[in-house]
Amino acid sequence: MAYDLVVIGSGPGGYVCAVKAAQLGLKVAVVEKRATYGGTCLNIGCIPSKALLHASEMFAHAAHGMDALGVEVSAPKLNLEKMMAHKDATVKSNVDGVSFLFKKNKIDGFIGTGRIVSAGKVSVTGDDGKVQELEAKNIVIATGSDVAGIPGVNVEIDEKVIISSTGGIALEKVPAHLIVVGGGVIGMELGSVWSRLGAKVTVVEYLDKLLGGMDGDVSKQFQRMMAKQGMDIRTDAKVTGVEKTANGAKVTYEPVKGGDAQTLEADVVLIATGRKPYTAGLGLEEAGVKLDNRGRVEIDGHFKTNVDGIYAIGDVVRGPMLAHKAEDEGVAIAEIIAGQHGHVNYDVIPGVVYTQPEVASVGKTEEELKAAGIAYKVGKFPFTANGRARAMLATDGFVKILADKDTDRVLGGHIVGFGAGEMIHEIAVLMEFGGSSEDLGRTCHAHPTMSEAVKEAALATFFKPIHM
């Protein structure tokens, strides 16, 4: 069968690319190795983890957060099986939604393992071993990423005792003690879920702070909050071994700067040390597609590989491994293939950590601006001075805005607080249009809202805040 475009992978990058291309009039097919569409994000990543994050937050709020508001309830009882059923129903609803979009836009879906035979040809091997060959004027590689493991350490993940994020959303009981190897986004989100549900959680992180790529002020505040919630945080710790024991598993680590090794024992160990591009079995070497020194598909400024007609997007190429980054790239490459001028602004890609409180960031951190030698100014505003936050007992955190010292153009925004993942977008829109902190500070915000803290941080950046 002949197509204008064949997309390998149906995660956020792949399915959005396919839908956009079909909307632009192209004949499109998608190849997916899972039984359901949606990739890691919808099936075992972003979506199910958010269902568990929300449910566990409701459980913790019922247990600890309502009495001060005058709502007296008996101690809540955890029904983990029912909570997992909610997670599974959420996943099904989302993957069914992608199937509906394919049908609506007349996109042909092929379930099986895709392999690039050559430029213009993709083979699909089904579970039954049968092979189909698709002809394609254009091929987009959107195969995403896989669990990275621990560099230099042999770890056997069984998804029961030693688990990845896949097992982290499917435990059959709350562990008494969970060790999380890696203090990044995935580790802290899933660690917070099981902590709220009753597990003792110990986080072992190689760097000297959690959320390594985040702004330093944000990371410090976040670590204090997680410790206050009961997590045992151990930074500057290099894991040298993870192995199963008779009663669970043990983790051995040593100080990064040198010192005696320590061993921790737990019921379950979660390996959350990041992800790596998924390129295995795609036939890239045979097709002549180049990879970089980190195993990512090399692309030019228009997502094109070194082979004509073959493109790549999402986690499998350079840039942040974020679903929405992949989606924007999917739209852009569909437009390019259709003869338009697709583009992604990589300076305005927000990132969110869905703990409670949330952490959200867009643009440059203070450390990045210092390293680049860019003169900047800073405005901060705490939620303790925000009326809505006080009313909701949600005063943890702050908003921080960074702007160019001379032009006042906003270069970055960082929020720690309740609803940060929603509030970050007004800063993102402002940055997309090259706006200044004064533009944001002079924009009327409804009162009382959490978002007023964003306005006040902008006021603090170009002059002075009103309410502090």
C-alpha positions in Angstrom: 0.0 0.0 0.0 1.2 3.5 -0.9 1.1 6.5 1.5 2.2 10.1 1.5 3.4 9.6 5.1 4.1 6.6 7.3 4.6 7.4 11.0 6.4 4.8 13.2 5.1 5.1 16.7 1.7 6.4 18.0 2.8 8.3 21.1 2.0 12.1 21.5 4.5 13.0 18.7 3.5 10.2 16.3 -0.3 10.4 16.6 -0.4 14.2 16.6 1.9 14.2 13.5 -0.5 11.7 11.8 -3.6 13.7 12.6 -2.1 17.0 11.5 -0.9 15.5 8.2 -4.3 14.0 7.5 -5.9 17.3 8.2 -3.6 18.8 5.6 -4.8 16.3 3.0 -2.1 13.7 3.1 -2.7 9.9 3.0 -1.3 8.7 6.3 -0.6 5.4 8.0 0.7 4.8 11.6 2.6 1.7 12.7 2.4 0.8 16.5 4.0 -2.1 18.2 1.6 -2.0 21.2 -1.9 -3.4 21.1 -3.2 0.1 21.8 -2.3 3.5 20.5 -0.8 6.4 22.5 2.7 5.2 23.2 4.4 5.3 26.6 2.7 8.5 27.6 -0.9 7.4 27.4 -0.4 3.7 28.2 2.2 3.6 31.0 3.5 7.1 31.6 2.0 10.6 31.7 -1.7 9.7 31.9 -1.8 6.8 34.3 0.7 8.5 36.7 -1.5 11.6 36.8 -4.5 9.5 37.6 -2.6 8.0 40.6 -1.2 11.4 41.6 -4.6 13.0 41.8 -6.2 10.0 43.6 -3.4 9.8 46.1 -3.6 13.6 46.7 -7.4 13.2 47.4 -6.6 10.4 49.9 -3.9 12.5 51.7 -6.2 15.6 51.7 -9.0 13.6 53.3 -6.6 12.2 55.9 -4.8 15.4 56.8 -6.0 18.5 55.0 -9.7 19.0 55.8 -10.0 19.4 59.6 -8.5 23.0 59.5 -11.2 23.9 57.0 -13.9 22.8 59.4 -14.6 19.6 57.6 -14.5 16.6 60.0 -14.3 13.2 58.5 -13.3 9.8 59.8 -9.9 8.4 58.7 -10.1 7.4 55.0 -9.6 3.8 54.0 -7.5 3.0 51.0 -8.9 0.7 48.3 -5.9 0.3 46.1 -7.6 -2.0 43.7 -10.3 0.5 43.0 -7.7 3.3 42.7 -5.9 1.2 40.1 -9.2 0.6 38.3 -9.6 4.4 38.0 -6.1 4.6 36.5 -6.9 1.8 34.0 -10.2 3.4 33.0 -8.4 6.7 32.5 -5.9 5.1 30.2 -8.6 3.3 28.2 -10.5 6.5 27.7 -7.4 8.2 26.3 -6.2 5.4 24.0 -9.7 5.0 22.7 -9.7 8.7 22.0 -6.6 8.3 19.7 -8.3 5.4 17.9 -11.3 7.7 17.3 -9.1 10.4 15.9 -7.5 8.0 13.5 -10.9 6.8 12.3 -12.2 10.4 12.0 -9.2 11.5 9.9 -9.1 8.3 7.8 -5.7 7.3 9.1 -4.7 3.6 8.6 -3.3 2.0 11.7 -1.1 -1.1 11.6 -0.4 -3.0 14.8 3.0 -4.6 14.7 6.8 -3.8 14.7 7.8 -1.3 12.2 11.1 -1.4 10.4 12.6 0.9 7.8 13.6 -1.3 4.8 14.9 1.7 2.9 13.9 5.2 2.1 10.3 4.9 0.9 9.6 1.4 2.4 8.4 0.3 5.9 7.8 -3.3 6.9 5.3 -4.2 9.6 5.7 -7.5 11.4 2.6 -8.6 13.3 2.4 -10.7 16.4 1.5 -13.7 14.1 4.8 -13.2 12.3 3.2 -12.0 9.0 4.9 -9.1 7.3 3.3 -6.3 5.4 5.2 -3.7 3.3 4.1 -0.1 3.1 5.3 2.3 0.5 5.8 5.9 1.8 6.9 9.1 0.2 7.9 10.2 3.7 8.7 8.4 6.9 8.6 9.9 10.4 10.4 8.1 13.2 8.4 8.7 16.4 9.4 5.7 18.5 10.0 7.5 21.8 12.2 6.3 24.6 12.8 3.5 27.0 14.0 3.1 30.6 17.7 4.1 30.8 18.8 2.0 33.8 21.8 3.0 36.0 25.1 3.7 34.1 27.7 1.1 35.0 25.4 -0.9 37.2 23.7 -4.2 36.1 20.1 -4.0 37.3 17.6 -6.7 36.6 14.1 -5.1 36.5 11.3 -7.6 37.2 8.6 -4.9 37.7 7.6 -6.6 41.0 10.5 -5.9 43.4 12.9 -3.9 41.3 10.7 -1.8 39.1 10.8 0.9 36.5 8.0 3.5 36.1 6.0 0.8 34.4 5.9 -1.2 37.6 5.6 2.0 39.6 2.0 2.6 38.4 0.9 -1.0 39.0 2.0 -2.2 42.4 -0.5 -4.6 44.0 0.1 -3.3 47.5 1.7 -0.3 49.2 5.3 -1.2 50.1 6.4 -0.6 53.7 9.6 0.9 52.3 10.2 2.2 48.7 13.7 3.3 47.6 13.6 5.6 44.6 16.9 5.7 42.6 16.8 9.1 40.9 15.4 12.4 42.1 14.2 13.7 38.8 10.6 14.2 37.6 9.5 10.5 37.3 11.1 9.5 40.6 9.6 12.3 42.6 6.1 12.0 41.1 5.9 8.2 41.7 7.7 8.5 45.0 5.1 11.1 46.2 2.2 8.8 45.2 3.4 5.9 47.3 4.5 8.2 50.1 1.0 9.6 50.4 -0.5 6.1 50.4 1.6 5.1 53.4 5.0 4.0 52.2 8.3 5.1 53.7 10.1 6.6 50.7 13.9 7.1 50.5 15.2 9.0 47.4 18.8 8.4 46.4 20.1 11.0 43.9 23.5 11.3 42.2 23.4 15.1 41.9 23.6 17.5 44.8 20.0 18.5 44.3 16.6 17.2 43.2 15.1 18.0 39.8 18.6 18.6 38.4 17.7 20.8 35.4 15.4 23.1 37.3 16.2 26.6 38.7 18.3 26.4 41.9 15.8 28.3 44.0 13.1 26.0 42.9 15.1 22.9 43.6 16.0 24.0 47.1 12.4 24.9 48.0 11.1 21.6 46.4 13.6 19.5 48.4 12.5 21.2 51.7 8.9 20.5 50.9 9.4 16.9 50.0 11.4 16.4 53.2 8.6 18.1 55.2 6.2 15.6 53.7 8.3 12.7 55.1 10.6 11.7 52.3 14.1 10.8 53.2 16.3 12.6 50.6 19.9 11.5 50.0 21.8 13.6 47.4 25.4 13.4 46.3 24.9 9.6 46.4 26.3 7.3 43.7 24.4 4.0 43.4 26.9 1.1 42.9 24.5 -1.9 43.2 20.9 -2.9 43.2 19.9 -6.5 43.9 17.1 -8.7 45.1 17.1 -10.2 48.6 15.0 -12.8 50.4 12.6 -10.1 51.7 12.8 -7.5 48.9 15.8 -5.7 47.5 18.9 -3.7 48.6 20.6 -0.6 47.2 24.3 0.1 47.8 25.6 3.7 47.3 28.6 5.8 48.2 29.1 9.5 48.5 30.0 11.1 45.1 32.9 13.0 46.6 34.3 9.8 48.3 33.5 8.0 51.5 32.2 4.8 52.9 29.5 2.8 51.1 26.1 2.4 52.7 23.4 -0.2 52.1 19.6 0.3 52.3 17.0 -2.4 52.3 13.4 -2.0 51.0 10.4 -4.0 49.9 10.6 -2.3 46.4 13.2 -0.3 44.5 12.1 2.1 41.8 14.7 2.8 39.1 14.0 6.3 37.9 17.3 7.5 36.4 15.9 8.8 33.1 15.1 7.5 29.7 17.0 6.7 26.5 16.0 6.9 22.8 14.2 3.8 21.5 15.8 2.8 18.2 16.3 -1.0 18.5 15.1 -3.0 15.5 14.1 -0.1 13.4 16.7 -0.9 10.7 18.3 2.5 11.0 21.8 1.2 10.4 20.8 -0.7 7.3 18.9 2.3 6.0 21.9 4.5 6.6 20.3 6.8 9.2 22.9 8.3 11.4 22.7 8.4 15.2 24.6 10.8 17.5 26.9 9.8 20.4 24.0 9.5 22.7 22.0 7.1 20.5 19.6 9.8 19.2 18.6 10.1 15.6 20.5 13.0 14.0 18.3 15.6 12.4 18.7 19.0 10.8 16.7 22.1 11.7 13.7 20.7 9.8 13.6 17.3 11.5 15.2 15.6 8.5 17.7 12.8 8.9 20.7 12.4 6.6 18.5 10.1 4.4 16.0 11.9 2.1 12.4 11.3 3.0 13.2 10.1 6.5 12.5 12.4 9.5 12.5 12.0 13.3 10.8 13.7 16.2 10.2 13.4 20.0 12.2 11.5 22.5 14.3 9.8 19.8 15.9 13.2 18.8 17.7 15.9 20.7 15.9 18.2 23.2 13.8 17.7 26.3 12.0 14.3 26.6 8.5 15.8 27.0 5.2 14.7 25.4 4.2 18.3 24.5 7.6 19.0 22.8 7.0 15.8 20.7 3.5 17.0 19.9 4.7 20.4 18.6 7.4 18.7 16.5 4.7 16.4 15.1 2.7 19.3 14.0 5.7 21.1 12.6 7.0 18.2 10.5 3.5 17.4 9.2 3.3 21.1 8.0 6.8 20.8 6.4 5.9 17.6 4.5 2.7 19.3 3.3 4.7 22.2 1.9 4.2 24.6 4.7 6.6 26.2 7.2 6.4 24.2 10.5 8.5 25.6 13.4 9.0 24.8 17.1 10.2 27.5 19.5 12.5 25.5 21.8 13.0 28.6 24.1 9.3 28.3 25.2 8.8 24.7 26.2 7.2 24.5 29.6 8.0 21.6 32.0 5.8 20.5 35.0 6.4 18.2 38.0 3.0 17.0 39.1 3.8 16.6 42.8 1.8 18.5 45.4 2.6 21.3 45.3 3.4 21.3 41.6 6.6 22.7 40.1 6.5 24.4 36.7 9.2 26.1 34.6 9.6 27.7 31.2 12.6 29.3 29.5 16.0 29.9 31.1 17.0 29.2 34.7 19.1 31.7 36.7 22.0 29.4 36.4 21.7 29.2 32.6 21.6 33.0 32.3 24.7 33.3 34.5 26.6 30.7 32.5 25.7 32.5 29.2 26.8 35.9 30.6 23.4 37.5 30.1 22.6 40.4 32.4 19.2 39.8 34.0 16.9 40.9 36.8 14.8 38.8 39.1 11.3 39.2 40.6 9.9 36.8 43.2 6.6 36.7 45.0 5.6 34.1 47.7 2.2 32.5 47.9 2.2 33.3 51.6 1.2 36.9 50.5 -1.5 35.8 48.1 -5.1 36.0 49.5 -6.5 33.1 47.5 -3.6 30.8 48.6 -4.3 31.7 52.2 -8.0 30.9 51.8 -7.1 27.5 50.4 -4.3 26.7 52.8 -2.0 26.5 49.8 0.7 29.0 50.7 3.7 26.9 50.0 6.0 28.1 47.2 6.6 31.2 45.1 6.7 32.6 41.5 10.0 33.7 40.1 10.4 35.7 36.9 13.7 36.4 35.0 13.9 39.2 32.5 16.7 40.8 30.4 18.3 43.7 32.4 18.2 46.1 29.5 15.1 45.3 27.5 12.9 43.8 30.2 12.0 40.9 27.9 11.0 37.9 30.0 13.6 35.1 29.6 12.2 32.5 32.1 9.5 31.8 34.6 9.5 29.3 37.5 6.7 28.5 39.9 6.4 26.2 42.9 2.9 26.0 44.3 -0.6 24.7 44.0 -1.7 24.7 40.4 1.7 25.8 39.1 1.3 23.6 36.0 -1.7 25.7 34.9 -0.3 29.1 35.9 3.0 28.7 33.9 1.2 29.1 30.6 0.5 32.8 30.9 4.3 33.3 31.2 4.8 31.0 28.2 2.3 33.0 26.0 4.0 36.2 27.1 7.4 34.8 26.1 6.1 33.5 22.8 5.2 37.1 21.9 8.4 38.5 23.2 6.7 40.3 26.1 8.2 42.1 29.0 7.8 41.8 32.7 6.1 45.2 32.6 3.6 43.9 30.0 2.6 41.1 32.4 2.6 43.3 35.5 0.3 45.8 33.9 -2.2 43.1 32.7 -5.3 43.0 34.9 -5.7 39.7 36.8 -8.9 38.6 38.5 -8.9 38.9 42.3 -8.6 36.7 44.3 -6.7 34.2 42.3 -3.5 32.2 42.6 -2.4 33.8 39.3 -2.1 37.2 41.0 1.2 35.9 42.4 2.4 35.7 38.8 1.4 39.4 38.2 3.1 40.4 41.5 6.3 38.6 40.5 6.3 40.5 37.2 5.8 43.8 39.1 8.7 42.8 41.3 10.8 42.2 38.2 10.4 45.6 36.6 9.7 47.8 39.7 8.1 46.7 43.0 5.2 44.4 44.0 2.1 45.9 45.6 1.4 43.2 48.2 4.8 42.6 49.7 
